Amino acid sequence: VQLVESGGGLVQAGGSLRLSCAASGSTNSIDAMGWYRQAPGEQRELVATISTGGGSTNYADSVKGRFTISRNNANNTIYLQRNSLKPEYTAVYYCNAMVAAIYYVRDYWGQGTQVTVSS
């Protein structure tokens, strides 16, 4: 599984963000995809996940109601949407794909996309 993120960059506070992550390769094996972020000096943390089957979503408590994750199974792409950006959202955002089999769980990661929110 290969993941390619896009949509990052420099955004002014109050602006909007829409990140995309396109999966390729063995996409039929993916059970869920999600977004994580890593702010400067911080550990990588979960933002949100979405299952590829029923589309159920899961958000970190810190972002619940602030970010929206969605998917387009037709082109194996997920999105992360956020309006009214704040400087504290500055981070590298990583796309994740999880493949779960009987004996293992395997995570795949994109290269990350930098989002910088200026005040």
Residue pairs with C-beta under 8 A, 6 or more apart in sequence:
1 23
1 24
1 25
1 26
1 27
1 29
1 30
1 97
1 99
1 108
2 23
2 24
2 25
2 108
3 21
3 22
3 23
3 95
3 96
3 97
3 108
3 109
3 110
4 21
4 22
4 24
4 95
4 110
4 111
5 19
5 20
5 21
5 93
5 94
5 95
5 110
5 111
5 112
5 113
6 19
6 20
6 21
6 22
6 113
7 17
7 18
7 19
7 20
7 113
8 19
8 93
8 113
8 114
8 115
9 114
9 115
9 116
10 116
10 118
11 17
11 85
11 115
11 116
11 117
11 118
12 85
12 117
12 118
13 85
13 86
13 87
13 117
13 118
13 119
14 84
14 85
15 85
15 117
16 81
16 82
16 83
16 84
16 85
17 80
17 81
17 82
17 83
17 85
17 89
17 115
18 79
18 80
18 81
19 35
19 79
19 80
19 93
19 95
19 113
19 115
20 77
20 78
20 79
21 33
21 35
21 77
21 78
21 79
21 95
21 110
22 75
22 76
22 77
23 30
23 33
23 76
23 77
23 78
23 97
24 76
26 99
27 76
29 99
30 52
30 76
30 97
30 98
30 99
31 51
31 52
31 53
31 98
31 99
31 100
32 49
32 50
32 51
32 52
32 97
32 98
33 49
33 50
33 52
33 71
33 78
33 95
33 96
33 97
33 98
34 46
34 47
34 48
34 49
34 50
34 58
34 69
34 78
34 95
34 96
34 98
35 47
35 48
35 49
35 67
35 69
35 78
35 80
35 93
35 94
35 95
35 96
36 44
36 45
36 46
36 47
36 93
36 94
36 96
37 44
37 45
37 47
37 89
37 91
37 92
37 93
37 94
37 115
38 44
38 45
38 91
38 92
38 94
38 112
39 88
39 90
39 91
40 90
40 91
42 91
44 94
45 60
45 62
46 60
47 59
47 60
47 63
47 67
47 69
47 80
47 93
48 57
48 58
48 59
48 60
48 63
48 67
48 69
48 80
49 57
49 58
49 69
49 96
49 98
50 56
50 57
50 58
50 69
50 70
50 71
50 78
51 57
52 71
52 73
55 71
57 69
59 65
59 67
59 69
66 82
67 80
67 81
67 82
68 80
68 81
68 82
69 78
69 79
69 80
69 81
70 78
70 79
70 81
71 77
71 78
71 79
72 78
72 79
78 95
80 93
82 89
85 117
86 117
87 117
87 118
87 119
88 117
89 115
89 117
90 115
90 116
90 117
91 114
91 115
92 112
92 113
92 114
92 115
93 112
93 113
93 114
93 115
94 109
94 110
94 112
94 113
95 109
95 110
96 107
96 108
96 109
96 110
97 107
97 108
98 105
98 106
98 107
98 108
99 105
99 106
99 107
99 108
100 106
